[in-house]
Amino acid sequence: MEGLVSMKTAPGISFHSIPSPNQRPNFFLRRSSMDLQHRRFHFPSIRAQQSGTIFPGKEDEEDSLKLREWEVGMLQNEVAASQGIRIRRRPPSGPPLHYVGPFEFRLQNEGNTPRNMLEEIVWHKDVEVSQMKEKKPLLSLKKVIENAPPTRDFVGSLKAAHLRTGLPGLIAEVKKASPSRGILRENFDPAEIARAYEKGGAACLSVLTDEKYFKGSFENLEAIRNAGVKCPLLCKEFVIDAWQIYYARIKGADAILLIAAVLPDLDIRYMIKICKMLGLAALVEVHDEREMDRVLGIEGIELIGINNRNLETFEVDISNTKKLLEGERGQMIRKKDIIVVGESGLFTPDDVAYVQEAGVKAVLVGESIVKQSDPGKGISGLFGKDISL
Ligand SMILES: O=P(O)(O)OC[C@@H](O)[C@@H](O)c1c[nH]c2ccccc12
Protein backbone atom coordinates (compact mmCIF):
# COMPACT_ATOMS: atom_id res chain seq x y z
CA MET A 1 0.00 0.00 0.00
CA GLU A 2 2.97 2.24 -0.53
CA GLY A 3 1.86 5.61 -1.83
CA LEU A 4 -1.63 5.23 -0.50
CA VAL A 5 -2.16 7.44 2.49
CA SER A 6 -5.84 7.26 3.21
CA MET A 7 -8.76 5.54 1.64
CA LYS A 8 -12.36 4.71 2.14
CA THR A 9 -14.18 2.05 0.23
CA ALA A 10 -17.84 1.53 -0.32
CA PRO A 11 -19.07 -1.37 1.78
CA GLY A 12 -18.61 -4.79 0.25
CA ILE A 13 -16.11 -3.72 -2.39
CA SER A 14 -12.51 -4.76 -2.13
CA PHE A 15 -9.75 -3.48 -4.34
CA HIS A 16 -6.09 -3.82 -5.02
CA SER A 17 -3.55 -1.24 -4.06
CA ILE A 18 -3.47 1.68 -6.51
CA PRO A 19 0.16 2.60 -7.11
CA SER A 20 0.97 6.25 -7.71
CA PRO A 21 1.63 6.86 -11.42
CA ASN A 22 4.97 8.15 -10.30
CA GLN A 23 6.05 4.78 -9.01
CA ARG A 24 4.50 2.69 -11.74
CA PRO A 25 3.69 5.06 -14.58
CA ASN A 26 2.54 2.48 -17.06
CA PHE A 27 -0.15 1.11 -14.84
CA PHE A 28 -2.24 4.21 -15.43
CA LEU A 29 -0.93 5.22 -18.78
CA ARG A 30 -1.78 2.00 -20.52
CA ARG A 31 -5.40 2.03 -19.45
CA SER A 32 -7.63 2.61 -22.40
CA SER A 33 -10.68 4.81 -22.23
CA MET A 34 -12.67 1.58 -22.54
CA ASP A 35 -11.22 0.49 -19.21
CA LEU A 36 -12.29 3.74 -17.70
CA GLN A 37 -15.78 3.57 -19.05
CA HIS A 38 -15.99 0.05 -17.73
CA ARG A 39 -14.88 1.18 -14.31
CA ARG A 40 -17.37 4.00 -14.24
CA PHE A 41 -20.18 1.75 -15.30
CA HIS A 42 -19.50 -0.68 -12.50
CA PHE A 43 -18.59 1.85 -9.87
CA PRO A 44 -20.91 4.83 -10.01
CA SER A 45 -19.66 7.70 -7.88
CA ILE A 46 -20.68 7.99 -4.25
CA ARG A 47 -22.51 11.18 -5.13
CA ALA A 48 -24.53 9.34 -7.75
CA GLN A 49 -25.25 6.53 -5.31
CA GLN A 50 -26.39 8.96 -2.66
CA SER A 51 -28.71 10.74 -5.02
CA GLY A 52 -30.16 7.37 -5.98
CA THR A 53 -29.16 7.54 -9.64
CA ILE A 54 -26.38 6.11 -11.73
CA PHE A 55 -26.94 8.50 -14.63
CA PRO A 56 -24.13 10.96 -15.12
CA GLY A 57 -24.91 14.57 -14.21
CA LYS A 58 -23.09 17.80 -15.10
CA GLU A 59 -20.53 17.31 -12.35
CA ASP A 60 -19.81 13.83 -13.61
CA GLU A 61 -19.21 15.26 -17.05
CA GLU A 62 -16.84 17.82 -15.58
CA ASP A 63 -15.06 15.03 -13.74
CA SER A 64 -14.79 13.11 -16.92
CA LEU A 65 -13.23 16.12 -18.65
CA LYS A 66 -10.73 16.49 -15.81
CA LEU A 67 -9.83 12.86 -16.11
CA ARG A 68 -9.23 13.16 -19.84
CA GLU A 69 -7.00 16.18 -19.27
CA TRP A 70 -5.04 14.24 -16.69
CA GLU A 71 -4.66 11.30 -19.04
CA VAL A 72 -3.48 13.54 -21.88
CA GLY A 73 -0.95 15.17 -19.54
CA MET A 74 0.43 11.80 -18.47
CA LEU A 75 0.58 10.64 -22.07
CA GLN A 76 2.51 13.78 -23.05
CA ASN A 77 5.06 12.99 -20.33
CA GLU A 78 5.45 9.48 -21.67
CA VAL A 79 5.89 10.54 -25.32
CA ALA A 80 8.40 13.20 -24.27
CA ALA A 81 10.42 10.74 -22.19
CA SER A 82 10.67 8.39 -25.17
CA GLN A 83 12.45 11.18 -27.09
CA GLY A 84 14.94 11.77 -24.30
CA ILE A 85 13.09 14.85 -23.03
CA ARG A 86 13.67 15.07 -19.31
CA ILE A 87 11.21 17.88 -18.77
CA ARG A 88 7.83 16.52 -17.72
CA ARG A 89 5.01 18.64 -19.05
CA ARG A 90 2.84 18.19 -15.98
CA PRO A 91 3.44 17.16 -12.39
CA PRO A 92 2.98 13.43 -12.00
CA SER A 93 -0.02 13.10 -9.72
CA GLY A 94 -2.90 10.75 -9.30
CA PRO A 95 -6.05 11.16 -11.33
CA PRO A 96 -8.49 13.84 -10.13
CA LEU A 97 -9.93 12.84 -6.79
CA HIS A 98 -13.51 12.38 -7.96
CA TYR A 99 -12.31 9.72 -10.26
CA VAL A 100 -11.92 6.88 -7.85
CA GLY A 101 -15.51 5.73 -8.10
CA PRO A 102 -16.54 4.40 -4.74
CA PHE A 103 -13.12 5.05 -3.26
CA GLU A 104 -11.60 8.17 -1.90
CA PHE A 105 -7.85 8.13 -1.71
CA ARG A 106 -4.95 10.49 -1.51
CA LEU A 107 -1.53 9.88 -2.92
CA GLN A 108 1.56 10.94 -1.10
CA ASN A 109 3.19 13.99 -2.57
CA GLU A 110 6.11 11.99 -3.82
CA GLY A 111 8.07 13.28 -6.76
CA ASN A 112 5.48 15.97 -7.39
CA THR A 113 8.03 18.73 -7.05
CA PRO A 114 9.78 19.98 -10.20
CA ARG A 115 13.25 18.54 -10.76
CA ASN A 116 14.74 21.79 -12.03
CA MET A 117 13.90 25.38 -12.93
CA LEU A 118 12.83 24.63 -16.51
CA GLU A 119 10.41 22.01 -15.28
CA GLU A 120 9.05 24.42 -12.66
CA ILE A 121 8.53 27.09 -15.33
CA VAL A 122 6.75 24.63 -17.64
CA TRP A 123 4.40 23.39 -14.91
CA HIS A 124 3.57 26.94 -13.95
CA LYS A 125 3.02 27.82 -17.60
CA ASP A 126 0.59 24.93 -17.96
CA VAL A 127 -1.65 26.39 -15.24
CA GLU A 128 -1.24 29.94 -16.54
CA VAL A 129 -2.13 28.97 -20.11
CA SER A 130 -5.24 27.03 -19.14
CA GLN A 131 -6.49 30.06 -17.23
CA MET A 132 -5.75 32.40 -20.11
CA LYS A 133 -7.43 30.07 -22.59
CA GLU A 134 -10.61 30.15 -20.57
CA LYS A 135 -10.67 33.94 -20.72
CA LYS A 136 -9.75 34.15 -24.40
CA PRO A 137 -10.79 31.08 -26.34
CA LEU A 138 -8.98 30.25 -29.56
CA LEU A 139 -11.95 31.23 -31.69
CA SER A 140 -11.88 34.79 -30.40
CA LEU A 141 -8.13 35.04 -31.10
CA LYS A 142 -8.66 33.80 -34.65
CA LYS A 143 -11.18 36.58 -35.26
CA VAL A 144 -8.70 39.22 -34.13
CA ILE A 145 -5.99 37.73 -36.36
CA GLU A 146 -8.23 38.12 -39.41
CA ASN A 147 -7.78 41.89 -39.11
CA ALA A 148 -4.25 41.99 -37.73
CA PRO A 149 -1.50 43.85 -39.58
CA PRO A 150 0.91 41.61 -41.52
CA THR A 151 3.99 40.19 -39.82
CA ARG A 152 7.51 41.34 -40.61
CA ASP A 153 10.18 39.11 -42.10
CA PHE A 154 12.28 37.95 -39.15
CA VAL A 155 14.60 35.60 -41.07
CA GLY A 156 14.99 38.07 -43.95
CA SER A 157 16.05 40.79 -41.54
CA LEU A 158 18.74 38.57 -39.97
CA LYS A 159 20.07 37.58 -43.40
CA ALA A 160 20.15 41.21 -44.58
CA ALA A 161 22.04 42.32 -41.46
CA HIS A 162 24.58 39.55 -41.89
CA LEU A 163 25.12 40.52 -45.54
CA ARG A 164 25.37 44.19 -44.67
CA THR A 165 27.88 43.94 -41.82
CA GLY A 166 29.64 40.65 -42.46
CA LEU A 167 28.94 39.92 -38.78
CA PRO A 168 26.21 37.75 -37.25
CA GLY A 169 22.81 39.48 -37.39
CA LEU A 170 21.84 40.59 -33.87
CA ILE A 171 18.66 39.63 -32.06
CA ALA A 172 18.81 42.02 -29.11
CA GLU A 173 16.87 40.90 -26.06
CA VAL A 174 14.61 43.11 -23.98
CA LYS A 175 15.04 41.30 -20.66
CA LYS A 176 14.50 42.70 -17.20
CA ALA A 177 15.47 39.68 -15.13
CA SER A 178 16.13 35.96 -15.22
CA PRO A 179 16.03 33.17 -12.64
CA SER A 180 19.79 32.67 -12.93
CA ARG A 181 20.95 36.31 -12.96
CA GLY A 182 18.24 38.13 -10.96
CA ILE A 183 17.35 41.71 -11.92
CA LEU A 184 19.48 42.85 -14.85
CA ARG A 185 18.14 46.38 -15.18
CA GLU A 186 16.22 48.33 -12.55
CA ASN A 187 15.23 51.28 -14.67
CA PHE A 188 13.36 49.28 -17.30
CA ASP A 189 11.43 51.00 -20.05
CA PRO A 190 10.87 48.37 -22.76
CA ALA A 191 10.01 50.78 -25.58
CA GLU A 192 13.02 52.97 -24.82
CA ILE A 193 15.37 49.97 -24.74
CA ALA A 194 13.88 48.69 -28.01
CA ARG A 195 14.45 52.02 -29.75
CA ALA A 196 18.02 52.16 -28.48
CA TYR A 197 18.68 48.64 -29.78
CA GLU A 198 17.28 49.46 -33.19
CA LYS A 199 19.35 52.63 -33.39
CA GLY A 200 22.43 50.65 -32.37
CA GLY A 201 22.02 48.28 -35.33
CA ALA A 202 19.99 45.31 -34.03
CA ALA A 203 18.39 43.30 -36.85
CA CYS A 204 15.60 41.90 -34.68
CA LEU A 205 14.44 42.15 -31.08
CA SER A 206 13.56 39.44 -28.59
CA VAL A 207 10.99 40.33 -25.93
CA LEU A 208 10.55 38.21 -22.82
CA THR A 209 6.87 37.79 -22.05
CA ASP A 210 7.05 35.42 -19.08
CA GLU A 211 6.03 37.37 -15.99
CA LYS A 212 6.80 35.13 -13.06
CA TYR A 213 10.40 34.15 -13.81
CA PHE A 214 11.66 36.83 -16.22
CA LYS A 215 9.57 39.84 -15.19
CA GLY A 216 8.44 40.29 -18.77
CA SER A 217 4.94 40.69 -20.19
CA PHE A 218 2.77 40.70 -23.28
CA GLU A 219 2.15 44.38 -22.53
CA ASN A 220 5.87 44.94 -23.12
CA LEU A 221 5.62 43.16 -26.46
CA GLU A 222 2.62 45.25 -27.46
CA ALA A 223 4.25 48.47 -26.24
CA ILE A 224 7.33 47.77 -28.34
CA ARG A 225 5.21 46.90 -31.37
CA ASN A 226 3.44 50.24 -30.95
CA ALA A 227 6.59 52.25 -30.26
CA GLY A 228 7.45 52.69 -33.94
CA VAL A 229 10.40 50.28 -34.10
CA LYS A 230 10.72 48.44 -37.41
CA CYS A 231 12.76 45.46 -36.24
CA PRO A 232 10.83 42.18 -36.34
CA LEU A 233 9.98 40.89 -32.84
CA LEU A 234 10.54 37.46 -31.29
CA CYS A 235 8.07 36.58 -28.54
CA LYS A 236 10.31 34.91 -25.96
CA GLU A 237 7.90 32.61 -24.20
CA PHE A 238 7.76 29.03 -22.99
CA VAL A 239 5.37 27.67 -25.59
CA ILE A 240 3.66 24.45 -24.56
CA ASP A 241 0.32 24.92 -26.28
CA ALA A 242 -0.55 26.11 -29.81
CA TRP A 243 -2.97 28.61 -28.29
CA GLN A 244 0.07 30.66 -27.17
CA ILE A 245 1.20 31.05 -30.78
CA TYR A 246 -2.08 32.66 -31.78
CA TYR A 247 -1.89 34.87 -28.70
CA ALA A 248 1.68 35.95 -29.53
CA ARG A 249 0.53 36.81 -33.06
CA ILE A 250 -2.18 39.17 -31.87
CA LYS A 251 0.19 40.81 -29.41
CA GLY A 252 2.53 41.80 -32.24
CA ALA A 253 5.05 38.94 -32.55
CA ASP A 254 6.76 38.18 -35.85
CA ALA A 255 8.49 35.07 -34.51
CA ILE A 256 8.16 32.66 -31.59
CA LEU A 257 10.52 30.37 -29.69
CA LEU A 258 10.06 26.59 -29.54
CA ILE A 259 12.26 24.82 -26.99
CA ALA A 260 13.24 21.27 -27.98
CA ALA A 261 14.04 20.40 -24.36
CA VAL A 262 10.33 20.88 -23.64
CA LEU A 263 8.48 19.92 -26.81
CA PRO A 264 8.27 16.47 -28.42
CA ASP A 265 8.86 16.27 -32.19
CA LEU A 266 5.20 16.01 -33.04
CA ASP A 267 4.44 19.24 -31.17
CA ILE A 268 7.30 21.01 -32.96
CA ARG A 269 6.06 19.83 -36.37
CA TYR A 270 2.53 20.88 -35.64
CA MET A 271 3.54 24.24 -34.17
CA ILE A 272 5.78 25.00 -37.14
CA LYS A 273 2.79 24.47 -39.43
CA ILE A 274 0.75 26.87 -37.34
CA CYS A 275 3.55 29.44 -37.48
CA LYS A 276 3.65 29.19 -41.28
CA MET A 277 -0.11 29.64 -41.43
CA LEU A 278 0.12 32.76 -39.25
CA GLY A 279 3.13 34.24 -41.06
CA LEU A 280 5.43 33.79 -38.06
CA ALA A 281 9.01 32.54 -38.02
CA ALA A 282 9.90 29.82 -35.51
CA LEU A 283 13.22 29.81 -33.69
CA VAL A 284 13.72 26.23 -32.56
CA GLU A 285 16.09 26.05 -29.62
CA VAL A 286 18.41 23.14 -28.86
CA HIS A 287 21.19 22.72 -26.34
CA ASP A 288 22.68 19.31 -26.95
CA GLU A 289 23.42 16.83 -29.74
CA ARG A 290 20.34 14.76 -29.21
CA GLU A 291 18.04 17.77 -29.48
CA MET A 292 19.93 19.00 -32.54
CA ASP A 293 19.52 15.62 -34.26
CA ARG A 294 15.81 15.53 -33.47
CA VAL A 295 15.31 19.02 -34.86
CA LEU A 296 17.36 18.32 -37.99
CA GLY A 297 14.92 15.51 -38.73
CA ILE A 298 11.97 17.93 -38.87
CA GLU A 299 10.96 19.43 -42.21
CA GLY A 300 10.52 23.14 -42.73
CA ILE A 301 12.87 24.49 -40.06
CA GLU A 302 14.57 27.74 -41.06
CA LEU A 303 16.09 28.89 -37.78
CA ILE A 304 17.82 26.86 -35.08
CA GLY A 305 19.04 28.49 -31.89
CA ILE A 306 21.88 26.84 -29.97
CA ASN A 307 21.54 27.80 -26.36
CA ASN A 308 24.87 27.96 -24.57
CA ARG A 309 22.95 27.99 -21.29
CA ASN A 310 21.57 24.71 -20.10
CA LEU A 311 18.11 25.72 -18.88
CA GLU A 312 18.10 22.90 -16.34
CA THR A 313 21.42 23.68 -14.66
CA PHE A 314 22.00 27.30 -15.87
CA GLU A 315 25.58 26.41 -16.79
CA VAL A 316 26.85 28.61 -19.63
CA ASP A 317 29.51 27.41 -22.05
CA ILE A 318 29.86 29.08 -25.45
CA SER A 319 31.85 26.14 -26.83
CA ASN A 320 28.49 24.38 -26.94
CA THR A 321 27.72 26.28 -30.16
CA LYS A 322 30.93 24.98 -31.72
CA LYS A 323 30.39 21.44 -30.51
CA LEU A 324 26.90 21.21 -32.05
CA LEU A 325 28.02 22.61 -35.41
CA GLU A 326 30.93 20.27 -35.98
CA GLY A 327 31.07 17.51 -38.58
CA GLU A 328 27.95 16.07 -40.20
CA ARG A 329 25.57 18.27 -38.27
CA GLY A 330 27.22 21.40 -39.67
CA GLN A 331 27.11 19.95 -43.17
CA MET A 332 23.45 19.10 -42.92
CA ILE A 333 22.67 22.61 -41.65
CA ARG A 334 24.48 24.18 -44.59
CA LYS A 335 22.77 21.82 -47.02
CA LYS A 336 19.37 22.72 -45.64
CA ASP A 337 20.24 26.43 -45.64
CA ILE A 338 19.26 26.77 -41.99
CA ILE A 339 20.32 29.90 -40.14
CA VAL A 340 21.88 29.10 -36.78
CA VAL A 341 21.58 31.56 -33.92
CA GLY A 342 24.19 31.48 -31.13
CA GLU A 343 22.33 32.15 -27.89
CA SER A 344 23.37 33.23 -24.38
CA GLY A 345 26.56 34.10 -22.62
CA LEU A 346 28.01 36.35 -25.35
CA PHE A 347 29.78 39.40 -23.90
CA THR A 348 32.78 40.42 -26.01
CA PRO A 349 33.84 40.83 -29.67
CA ASP A 350 35.94 37.68 -29.13
CA ASP A 351 32.84 35.73 -28.06
CA VAL A 352 31.00 36.89 -31.19
CA ALA A 353 33.97 36.01 -33.42
CA TYR A 354 34.21 32.59 -31.78
CA VAL A 355 30.59 31.63 -32.52
CA GLN A 356 30.77 33.13 -36.00
CA GLU A 357 33.81 31.00 -36.70
CA ALA A 358 31.78 28.01 -35.48
CA GLY A 359 29.18 28.76 -38.18
CA VAL A 360 26.42 30.99 -36.76
CA LYS A 361 24.94 33.75 -38.91
CA ALA A 362 23.03 35.35 -36.03
CA VAL A 363 23.35 35.85 -32.27
CA LEU A 364 20.81 36.33 -29.50
CA VAL A 365 22.12 38.57 -26.74
CA GLY A 366 20.50 39.88 -23.57
CA GLU A 367 22.51 40.45 -20.44
CA SER A 368 25.63 42.07 -21.84
CA ILE A 369 23.71 44.80 -23.69
CA VAL A 370 20.60 45.31 -21.54
CA LYS A 371 22.79 46.13 -18.54
CA GLN A 372 24.47 49.12 -20.21
CA SER A 373 23.12 52.58 -19.41
CA ASP A 374 22.78 53.08 -23.17
CA PRO A 375 21.86 49.63 -24.55
CA GLY A 376 22.51 50.91 -28.10
CA LYS A 377 26.15 51.65 -27.19
CA GLY A 378 26.22 48.22 -25.55
CA ILE A 379 25.87 46.81 -29.07
CA SER A 380 29.02 48.59 -30.31
CA GLY A 381 30.81 47.24 -27.24
CA LEU A 382 29.65 43.70 -28.02
CA PHE A 383 30.80 43.78 -31.66
CA GLY A 384 33.87 45.97 -31.10
CA LYS A 385 32.55 48.47 -33.64
CA ASP A 386 29.54 50.54 -34.60
CA ILE A 387 27.19 48.28 -36.61
CA SER A 388 24.40 50.83 -37.08
CA LEU A 389 23.74 52.02 -40.64
O1 LIG B 1 21.23 37.14 -21.43
P1 LIG B 1 22.02 36.26 -22.34
O2 LIG B 1 22.98 35.36 -21.61
O3 LIG B 1 22.70 37.04 -23.42
O4 LIG B 1 20.96 35.27 -23.07
C1 LIG B 1 19.97 35.72 -23.95
C2 LIG B 1 19.07 34.57 -24.37
O5 LIG B 1 19.83 33.65 -25.08
C3 LIG B 1 18.42 33.90 -23.16
O6 LIG B 1 17.66 34.85 -22.52
C4 LIG B 1 17.55 32.70 -23.53
C5 LIG B 1 17.81 31.78 -24.49
N1 LIG B 1 16.83 30.86 -24.53
C6 LIG B 1 15.90 31.14 -23.61
C7 LIG B 1 14.70 30.52 -23.30
C8 LIG B 1 13.91 31.08 -22.34
C9 LIG B 1 14.32 32.22 -21.65
C10 LIG B 1 15.51 32.86 -21.95
C11 LIG B 1 16.31 32.33 -22.95
The ligand as an SDF file (V2000), in Angstrom:
LIG
                    3D

 19 20  0  0  0  0  0  0  0  0999 V2000
   21.2260   37.1410  -21.4320 O   0  0  0  0  0  0  0  0  0  0  0  0
   22.0190   36.2620  -22.3420 P   0  0  0  0  0  0  0  0  0  0  0  0
   22.9790   35.3640  -21.6100 O   0  0  0  0  0  0  0  0  0  0  0  0
   22.6980   37.0450  -23.4230 O   0  0  0  0  0  0  0  0  0  0  0  0
   20.9650   35.2670  -23.0710 O   0  0  0  0  0  0  0  0  0  0  0  0
   19.9710   35.7220  -23.9460 C   0  0  0  0  0  0  0  0  0  0  0  0
   19.0710   34.5720  -24.3710 C   0  0  0  0  0  0  0  0  0  0  0  0
   19.8330   33.6480  -25.0760 O   0  0  0  0  0  0  0  0  0  0  0  0
   18.4240   33.8970  -23.1630 C   0  0  0  0  0  0  0  0  0  0  0  0
   17.6590   34.8520  -22.5160 O   0  0  0  0  0  0  0  0  0  0  0  0
   17.5540   32.7020  -23.5270 C   0  0  0  0  0  0  0  0  0  0  0  0
   17.8150   31.7810  -24.4860 C   0  0  0  0  0  0  0  0  0  0  0  0
   16.8260   30.8570  -24.5280 N   0  0  0  0  0  0  0  0  0  0  0  0
   15.8960   31.1440  -23.6080 C   0  0  0  0  0  0  0  0  0  0  0  0
   14.7030   30.5170  -23.3010 C   0  0  0  0  0  0  0  0  0  0  0  0
   13.9140   31.0780  -22.3380 C   0  0  0  0  0  0  0  0  0  0  0  0
   14.3180   32.2210  -21.6520 C   0  0  0  0  0  0  0  0  0  0  0  0
   15.5100   32.8630  -21.9490 C   0  0  0  0  0  0  0  0  0  0  0  0
   16.3110   32.3350  -22.9460 C   0  0  0  0  0  0  0  0  0  0  0  0
  1  2  2  0
  2  3  1  0
  2  4  1  0
  2  5  1  0
  5  6  1  0
  6  7  1  0
  7  8  1  0
  7  9  1  0
  9 10  1  0
  9 11  1  0
 11 12  2  0
 11 19  1  0
 12 13  1  0
 13 14  1  0
 14 15  1  0
 14 19  2  0
 15 16  2  0
 16 17  1  0
 17 18  2  0
 18 19  1  0
M  END
$$$$
